[in-house]
Amino acid sequence: MSPGDKQDVKLVYDLLSSIAVLPRALPTDSPITHATWTALRLVGKLYGHFLDAYTNINLSLHEQLRNLSAAAHLVMAIYSYDKGDSMPSQMYFDIQTTIKNVFFCVAKTQVYNPDGKFWIILIGTDALECLFGRIRTMIGNDSNADHLQLANRVESAAICSQILAENPDWEKGPRHLTLKTWRDEAGDVSAKIDHINPASWKGDVYVKNVVILTSWEEGRRLVSEELEEADYIPPFDNMDAGVGYDIFCPFGGGRKVLLDGLTVGERDEDEDEMDIQPIAPPTTKDTPNTTHALPSPDHLEADSIGDQLESLAEEGLERLAALAAEPVTKIKPAAYVQVHSSSGKIVEQHKSSVCRVYSEPLTVCDSRKRLECVRAHPRHDTKPNATAGQVAITADIEESLVCIEDLTALLVRSKDLIWLAVVQITDIKQSGVSVDCLTRRLLMEPNVRVVVRVMRLRPRVIVGPEGDWEWFSWFESSSHEVDGGWLQLLDPDVIKSSRVGREDTLGYAFKSSELLMIALLLFGNFRSETDRFLTVTWSCNFPYRNSAGNYFTFVLIKCKSNIPIN
């Protein structure tokens, strides 16, 4: 991705199309790679349905609706299983609302104009953008319209848009009759894809040739096959037998996502911004630090929040009164201010230059480097380069590395007991910066944190020499961050699935005897830190259970007992 430009539409389109045509993993790849690619391919199916519906100019309206139906069913199935681990509730609601509007608009067109055409690419803000484009054309050399100009010209621009919509041949817009489909150019799609219009659409878009129910059911059947390929069980039959299920109510009971609040496991998109803390301004010995930190709401009673705010307000008023009582010394204001340049140097800039950059939008647009110079930060937020953390790997090449997607084991707490959990590494952070790999020696440093997710082990039906436990792309829903020193690397054997129809699926096999030794080793090394162990939610899949339903007892350790193994 490009952190320097968060509105690079073509780059995002290239990314989505590349994931949509992602092939299967190679037979020589590890089971973790197979599981990752399977998940990416499922997401790619969703991207492909949307890209086909809106950018494949050869599709008919029936095929477009079939793709949108598939997208709606796919999102519904994933969200019913994974909830907030798949997407925020707002995104789910927006996706389903977009698809619902398309079907409703087609149905209304069939009623009011049975012989008419319908282009779903006209639903959205493109028409509004074209309207403002015509307004800017009417204004002439002045590229920005004020309120009076907008009021005088918006009605005329709307009339022009209506005339051109009724007579599309009159509009000399872009004509890309040789435009290839996105599947032919996946990963490097032409920028011309952004200029698709009704004149360039080749598919049959007559509403009389569409049966909405047929398109909807075909999308459902298509998604059922895609879910089974990704090891999801299609939930649609159970939903049909239930009460109150629809695309806005994936959990039944008529409870709508987002509109009826969040349930356990759902996520609000604002939660992604809660960890962003404001940076306090630097203080000097001559300038007292007047920043006050409010106590966390989690540690305040509801009645005490107002008292805290009132006390802070009183302190602020007292401070202002003290400053007003001091004698005022007339100081001639300086004409220059210090700003940080893009190269990191501190330079002197005249205040008039600063005011001109802030007050003239044309100057700001034409000189982004100057804006960066004055504001002391770039136009877009930039994140540390992930490869920058690689400089920490200075050991010999022969020294073994710990990388993302490696398998490890650690001890966790659940219901006041300590269990052994087999986990996969999803991120490695060294001093807060994500890195791809670290040496085993550096993994033990206190500034290294590792993000992991618990793997669901199941007893093997046919016990072989490889082991009596197996894993095939199953994980617990949440991720956890732990100290890197708590992990013990694993190197299990690779096996193939014994399920009918899934013989090519690769997985891992684990031996009970080896897991027992690892549990003893970890407990002996970190026995004094059991109170700091990661807490994992008790679920139907963790702690691990054997085929008889009994717990994985030989890795069970009592927290409050001196007996290490039960």
N, C-alpha and C positions, 0 to 999 in steps of 0.2 A: 504494500500500500504506500501511499504518498502522504506522510504527515504534513508536508508543506502546503498541500492543496486538498482540502476536505470536500471540495465540490467538483472533482474531476470525474464527470459522468462517464466518459469513455473508459477510464481506468476501472471504475466499478463494474461497468458492463462487461469488460474483458474478464474480470475476476469471476463474475457470476456465470458467464458462458463457459469458462474453463472448468469450473466445478461441475457444471451441468453435463459435460461430456467426459468426466473423469472415468477412465477405464477401471476394470477390476485390478486388484493388487496381483503381483506376480506370485506364482507358486512358491518361489524361493524366499518371499518376504516373511517376516515374523508374524505370529498370530496377532500381536498388538497392531501391526501395520494393517493387517487384513480388517481388524475391527474398526480402526480409524477410517480406512477407506470406505468401508461399508456405511458408516455413519455419514461421511461426506457425500457418498453417492445418493443417499436418501435425501439429504438437503439439496443436492444437485437436481434430483427429480422435481422438487418444488420450484427451484429456479427455472428449470426447463419449461414447466407448465406455464409460468408467467411470461417467459420470454417468447414462447411460441404464440401465446394468445395475443400479445401486443406488437410483436415485431416480425412474425413470419407472414409476409404479404401474400403467400400462396394458400393460406388456410381459409376455409369457408367459415361462416358464422357458426355453423353446427360444431365444427372442430374447435373453434375458439371457446365456445361454451363448454365443450367437453374438457378442455384443458383447465378452465377455471373451476369446473366442478371437481376435477381431480385435485387441484390446489386446495380447495376448501375442505375436502375430505381428508387430505393428507395432513393439513395443519390441525384439523380437529382431532385426528387420531393421535398425533404426536403430543398435542397439548393435554389430551385426556390422560396420557401416561406420565409425561414429564413435567407438566405445569410450568412453573417458573424456571426450571432448568433448561427449558427450550426457548422461551421468549417472555417478555413482559406482557402483562394483561392488556396494555394499550395496543401493542403490536398485534396481538391476536384479534382484538376487536376491530382494528382498522382493516386488517386483511379480509376478515369475513364481511365487513360492511362494504368494502369495495366490490367483492364478488357478488354479494346480494344485490347491490345497485345495478350491476350489469344485467343480471337475470330479470330484475323488475323492469328495467328500461326496455328490454327486448319484448317482454310480455305486453307492456303498454303500447309499444309500437305495433304489435300484431293486432291489437284491438282498434287502434285509431287509424292505422294506415297499413292494412294487410298486404298491400302490394309494394310497400316501401322497402328501402334499404336501411341498414343500421351498421354503423362503424363504432366499435367499442373504443377505438383510439380517440374518439371525440369526447369521451367522458373523462372529465378531469379539468385541470387548469390550463391546458394548452390553448383552448379557445380564449381564455382571459388574457394569456400572454400575447396571443395574436392581436387582441383588441388594443392592448397598450402599445404594441408595436405600431399599429396603424395611427394611434394618437401621436406617437413620437414622429411619425412620418409627416403628419399634418402640421406639426409645429414648425418644422423646417430646421434651421441651423441650431436652434435652442434645443438641446437634447433632453432637458429636464422640464417637465410641465409644472406650472404653479396651479393653485386651486382654481383661478379664473380660467386659465387655458383648458384645464381638465373639464370644467363644467361646460365650456362652450363646445368642446370637440368630442366628448364621450358619446353623446347621442348620435352624432354623425358617423362616428366610427362603428357604433353598434348597427346602424342601418347598413353600412357598407359590408359588415360581416354577415348580416342576414342575406343580403343580395348575393354575395359570393357563395354562401352555403347553399342557396337554392340553385345557383348556376356555377358549379365547381369548375367548369371548363373555362370560365372567364378569368380565374385567378392564375396568374403566371408564377406559381410557386415552384418549389423544387420538384423535378421529375427524375426519379431514379428507377426506371423500369428494369434496369439490369442489376438491381440490388440483390445480393446473395442472402440466403438465410443465415441466421446466426450460427447454425450448426456447421455450415461450410467454412465459417471464419472464426470459430470459437477461440477465444484467447487473444484475438487481434481484430476485433470488429471495427468496421469502418465507421467513422464519425457521421457518415450520411444516414445511419440508422436513426438518428434523432430527428430526421426530417420526413418521416413517413406521414403521408396524408391520404385522404380518400382517393385522390386521383392515382396514386401509385399502388393501391391495393388491388390484387388480382383475384382473390378468392370470392366465392359466391356469398354475398352479404344480404340477400333477400330474406326477410323475416318469414315469408310464407313457406320457405323450405326448411324451417327449423321446428322440431318438436322438443320443447324445453325439457320435458320429463325424460325423453330418450337421452339427450345430452347429459343430463344430471346423473342418470343411472350408469351410463358408459364411463363417466369419470370415476364413479364409485368402484366399479369393477376393476378399472385400471389401477387404482390406488391399492386395492386389496392385494394385488399381485406384487406391487412395489413394497408394501409393508412386510409381506411374508419373506421377500428376498432379503430384507434388512433385519429379520428375526423379530419383527413386531407381530403380535396377534391382532388382526383387524377387529376393532371393537364394534363394528356397525350392526352385526346381528344382535348383540346384547343390547345395543341402544334401541333397536327396533322393538325389542321385547320390553323395554323399560318405559318409563313415563317422563314426559317433559324434556325430551332430548331434541335438539336441533343444533345448527352450526354455532349459535350464540350460547347454547346451553350444553356444553360437552359433558357435564357431570349429571345431567338429568334434573328432575324436580322443578323445571322451569326457572332455574337460577341462572341468570345471564352473567357472563364474564364481564368484569369491570363495572357494570351498572349496579350489580348487587353486592359489591364489595369483594374483598379478597378472602380466599379460604386458605387452609394450611397447604403450603407448597407453592402457592401463586406468588408472583413478584410484581411490584410496581416499578416502572422504568425510572422513577425518581430515586430508587435505592442505589442506582449506579453512581449517583452524584453525592451520596451522603458522606463518602470518604474524602471528598475534596474539602480541604480546610483552607481558609484565607491565610495568606502570608502576612505576618505582622510587619509593619514598616520598621526599618532599622532605626535604632536609637543611638545617640551619642551621649557623651558625658554632660553636654550643655543642654540637651533636649531630654527632659524626663519622659519615661515611657508611661503614657496615659492610657494604654490599652488594658481593658478589663476583660477577663475571660468569664463568660457566664457558666455556671455549673451545668453539668449534663442533665437534661430533663429526666434521664433514667434514675438519677439519684435525688430528685426533688419531689416532694409532695405537691399535689395540685395547688394547695392553698399557699405554699411558700414561694411559688414562682413570682407572684405579684409582689411579695415583700422584697425579693431579691432585686427585681427591676426598680422598685421604688427607692431602695437604698442606693443603687447605682446612680439613679437620677439625682438624688440629693447630693451625692458626692460630686457629680458633675456641676451642679449649680453652685456649690461651695467653691469649687475650683475656679469657675468663671468669675465669681464675686471677688475672689482674692486677686485674680489677674486685673480686674477692673480698678481695684484700689491702688495698684502700683502706679507710680509716676510714668507717664508716657514720654519716651525719648524719640524725637524725630530722627528717623534714619532714612537717608535717601535710598530708594529702592535700586537694586542693581539692574543694569540693562541686559546682562547676560545670565543665562542659567546653564548648569552642567547637565548634559545628557549622555547616555551610553550609546555609542555607535554600534553598528552590526559587527564590527571587528573586535568589540570588547573594550575599546578605548573610551575614555571620558573626554569629551570635547565641549567647548563653549559655544552656545547658540544664542543669538539675539532673541529677545522675547517676541519681537515682531515676526520673526521667521516662524517661531512656534505657533503663534496665533494664526498666521496665514495658512499653515498646514492644517490646523484644526478647523478653520472656518471655510475653506474652499474645497468642496468635495472633488472638483475636477483635479485639483493639485494632488489630493490624496490618491486618487485612482491612477494618476499618471506616474506617481513617484512613490511606490511602496517602500523602497529602501529609505526614503526620507521620512516616511511615517514611522518606520522601525527605528530610525535614528532618534526621532523626537520622543516617541512613546517608550523607548528603551526595551521593547519586547517585540517579537516578530508578529506578522499578520495572523498566522495560525499557530496554535499550540504545537510544540514539537515534543516528542517523547525520546528518551535516551535510546540510542541505537543498541539493539539487543546484542549485536556482535561486539559492542564495546566491552561487555563483561568478559569476553573471551581472553582479554589480555591477562586475566588471572591465571590462565593455564600456562605456566612457565616451566613446568616440570619436564622431565624427559619424555620422549615420545612413547617409550616402553611402559610408562606408568598408566595403569588402567583408569578409564574415565567413567563417570556416572552421567548419563544423558537422559533427556526427556524421553518418556515411554519405557524406561527401564522398570523392571519389576523388583519390588522390595517387600520387606516384612517389618512390622513394628507392633508394639504392644499398645492397646487402647483400652479405655475404660467404658463400661456399659453396665448400668444397674449395680454400681458399687463392686463390680468384678472386673478383672483384667483379662483380656482376650488377645490372642494373636490374630492380626489382620494382614492379609496379603493385599498390597496396594500397588497402583501404578503411578509413576511420577508424571505430572502434567506440566509442572513449571519449576524452575530452579532460580532462586533469587539470591544474589550476592550483594549485600549492602543495598538492598532494595531494587537492584537492576536485574532484569531477567537475562539469563544466559542459557545456552543450549546444552553445555556440558561443563563438568568440573571434575577434577581429579578426586580420588577417594580421600586423599589427605586433606584437601581443601573443604570437602563436604563436612568434615568434623569441626570446622571453624564456627565460632558463635555468631558470626554475621551472615551465615547461610541459612536460608529458610527454604523449604520444599513444599510445593502444593501437590497433594496426592488425592486419589479417590479409591475407595475400597472396592476390591473385586469380589464378585459373588462366586465362591467355590461350591461345587456340587459333587456329591459322591458319584463315582463312576459305576455304571451298571455292570460293566465287565471289567474287573480289576486285572490289570496287566503289570508287567515288570516296570512300566514307566511310573506307576503310582496309583493311588486309590481315590484321588480327588482330581477334578477337571474344571477347566474354565474355558468358556466360549463366548467372549465379548459381553459379559454381564457385569454391570457395575451398580453400586449404590448411587442414589440420586445426587448426593451432595459431595462437594470437595472440601478438603481440610488443609491447613497450613501447619507444618510441624518443623521442629529442629532437624537439620540434616544429619546430625550425629545419632539420632534415634533409629535410623534405618539400617536394615541388613539386606544387602543385595542378594537376589535369587537368580538361579539359572536353571529353570525347569525344562523338562523334555517337551518337545513339540509332538502333538498327536492330531489325529483326524477324528471328526465327529462320527458317532455311530448312528445318528439319526437318519432315517430314510429321506432321501432327497437333499441331504446336507453333507454328503460324504466328502466333498471337497473343502469343507470349512475346517480351518486349522485352529487349534487351541493348545493349552498347556496342561500338563499333568503334574501333580504334586504328591509326594510321599509323606505319609503320616509320621514316619520315623524322623525324617528330616525336619518337618515342621516342629516336632517335639523338641529336637535339639536346638533349633533356632529360638523357640520360646524360652527354654532354659538359659541360653546364652544371653538373650536380651534382658531377661529378668535379673540375672546375676549382675549385668553391667549397670542397669538403671534402677536397681531396687530402691535406692534412696530418693528417687524422683517420681515415684508412683503417683503422688498427688498432682504432678504437672502433666500427666499423660493426657493425650487427646481423648475427648469424650465423643463416642459415636452412638447415634441413635439406634435403639433396639428395633429390629425390623423382622419381617418374616424370612429374610435371607441371611441376616447377620445377628448374632454369632452363627457360625457354620454348624449345620446339622447333618447327621449321617442319614442313610436310607431309612432307618427306623424312626426318624424324627428326634433322636437324642442329640443333645448338644455335643459339640466338638470338645469333649471333657478333658482331653489330655493337654489342652492349651489354656485351661481355665485356672486362674490363680486368684485366691481370695485377697482382697486388698488389706483387710484388717487381721490377717493371720500370719504367723511366722512360717507356716507350711507353704513352700513355693508351688507345689503341684498338687492338685486335688485328684 
